[in-house]
Amino acid sequence: MAAFGLGGTGAGTAQNETADSNATAGDGSDVDSPYTETYRNTIDSVVLVTVSGTGSAPGGGGGGLGSGFVIDDQHLVTNNHVVASASDDGIEVQFSTEEWRAASIVGTDSYSDLAVLRVDDMPDVATGLSFLESKPVIGQEVLAIGNPLGLDASVSQGIVSGIDRSLPSPTGFSVPAAIQTDAPINPGNSGGPLVSLEGEVVGVVFAGAGQTIGFAIAAVLANRVVPALIEDGTYEHPYMGIGVQPVGPSIADEIGLEEATGVLVVEVVPNSPADGVLEPGSIGRPGSGDVIVAIDGTEIPTQDQLSSYLALETSPGDTIELEVVRDGDRQSVELTLAERPAAELPRTPIPGRPGERPPLEP
């Protein structure tokens, strides 16, 4: 997969304009466009996020800027990587009316790359955007609204190109259930909303990979994470403790599967929930090890589906039933999920300018 560029961008002054000039069509009274209507209905809830920092946080740097959006009369959502380096009193947000407010961090989650900010005295024009409660449809039109390259109040148009993507992350765990889009995503878009033409948030913009490929954290995942961040400041992700790889035709033939489906367990972390329950493959024996084909009756054909199911359907403490193929035989085993261990993030800087942060690797 192509390298990803996180959508934070350069420190410095945003290119602010008057509120009237931010509209894509002037006053637009004679423009009949669904994109213009959606933009007008959402732009007052989208903010520019500026960060000054000391670099004391894991992955911290000197600061930068990104995007965010209002979800209620006190809270904003953005990416964790946008605010990870922020010092105390180091976050300010600007609204479409050019009003500035100080913001404080309520909660962060490095695994989903989400953060919730609190703003006192929210401007009256900024109403909460709502998250879509189901997965979007491939081919559905969407708009990415934010501040690419520091150009405030910008909008780009595209479609949902794919769903249930697993994205590489500095945490060592993938970001599950992500949305792929061809709407242009550039540094500075990070944390902004990817919205449907009805104005619902389909996803939280995460990164661009070039070649008209961008990614957003799915609203269905944000719907689980964000309330916990507001309530507790953290979110507990489920954990099995395995490493897996896709099942190709050669492995399927080796273990007697009629078709190449499921995920092969290639590693079991000692003292994890899977230790003693699942059997990993052996070096030089491509057909050894358990192949997970279903969880709680739901088929798991790919690694992306495994990540998405665990992220969206389970919680720490849940006991799940796994259907596995072991030594050519299908059998069921039970496993009780634990809380994912704390991430050990590398100390790479939040970008101060486009391209400053090294790309993520698959």
C-alpha positions, 0 to 999 in steps of 0.5 A: 500500500502507498505510504500515508501522509497524515493531514496535519500541516504547517505552523503559522498564520492561517489564510483567513478571509472574510466570512462572505468570501469563504462561501464558494459562490459568494452570496450564492442566492442564484446557485442551485447545487447540492454541494453548496447547500451542504457546505452552507449547512455545515461550515459554521460547525467546522473549525481550524485547530492551531496547536503550540506544543513543547514536544513532551507528549509521545509523538510530540513536536513543536505544533501545527494546525489541522481541522475539527468540528462541533458535535454539541454545545461544548465539544469538538472532535479532531484527530489525536495526532493533531493535538498530541503535542499540545502544551497546556493552554496550547490549543486554539480554534477559529470558527467560520465567523473568524471568532477564536476560542481556547480549547482544552483536551477532554480525552484522546485515543491513539488507537482510533486517532480521535480526540475530543476538545472542550470549548467554553462559550461556543459561538451561536452559529456553531451547531453540532454535527451528527455522526452517521449511525451506519456504514456508508454505501460505496459510491455515495457522494461525500464532501471533505470540509476543513483547512487543507494547507492552512486554507480555511473553510475549504471543501472538496468533493468525491465518493466513498471508494471503499469501507472496512479498510485497516490502516497502519498506525504508529501504535502497532495496531491498525485503525479499523473500519476506515473509509476510503474516499477519492475526495482530495485530502491534504495536510491540514484536513486532518480532524475535519468531517467527511460529510454526506450530502445530507450533512451527516458526518460519515467519517473523521478525516485521517490521512491522504495517500495521494493518487486520489486516495484518502481515508477517514475514521468511520462514524460507526467507530467514532460513535463508540469512542467519542462518548467514552472520551467525553465521559472518561477521557479514554476508550478501552479497545478489545484485545485478542493478542494474535498476529494474523495473515490472509489465507491465500490459495496455497494455504487453503489447499494445505489445510483443506479449505474449499476456498481461500477465506479466513485469517491464519493465526501466525503469532499468539502473544504470551499471556494474552487472551489467545494464549492457550486457546489458539494455535499459531502456525509454525515456520516452514509449515504454511498450513499449520496454525488455526484459521479463523473463519467466523466469530459469533456466527459472522463470517470473517473472510479477511483481516480487515473484517476481523479488525472491523468486527472486533472494533464495532461489535465487541468490548473488553470482557466479552466472551466470543465464539471463534470458528476455526479450522485446525489440522483440517477440522472445523471446531469452535473455541471460546475466548474472553477479550481483554483490554488492549495494552497501552500503546508505545508510540514512536517520538515522531513529530506532528508536522510543522510543515507539509511532509515534515512527519515521516509517512506511516508504513503498512 
